[in-house]
Amino acid sequence: MFKRFFVAALVLSPMAGAEPPPEFPVLAEFGGNYWVETNQPLPADTQFKVAFDVGDGAEPGKLNYNIHSLARFLNMHVRHGVARDNIQLALVVHGKATKDLLTNAHYQQEFGTDNGSEALIQALLNNNTQVYVCGQSANHYGVTQDKLIDGVQISLSAMTQHALLQQQGYTLNPF
């Protein structure tokens, strides 16, 4: 859905045709990005271990664009020559974004609409992204493991998970 919106926005843009369209080399529906000629090309052996922190939830039924950043990161770097196997991503979710990790059935019970982030979460999980939810937030919002999308892991807390990921060599993406 996002891809169609993104491409439609480009076609309708006054600058349409000025740049090549975005590409989606790994995640076909998410994470469109542009080719950039840069003065700092990435070495062929570049490796990334990056953690993303998301606490802001999406509007009910909408895609969480903060989570979408992982898809852009993955597609952008593969497109610019980094081997897919050299990219390890982790998503740490807390606060109101906890609800964006609910299965569609549980999300519908809560909000009366589909979870706009479920397909993205599933695509990330299917592409070796580790997804963690803060156990403190999960308890606060009444979210149990059986309500979460398969593959999402409950951590003691977001703070704990970030500390553990740092010990494993992950850097924290500030976006």
Summary of the structure (lengths in Angstrom):
residues: 175
radius of gyration: 16.8
end to end distance: 22.3
largest distance: 50.2
contacts: 524
relative contact order: 0.17
helix: 42%
strand: 16%
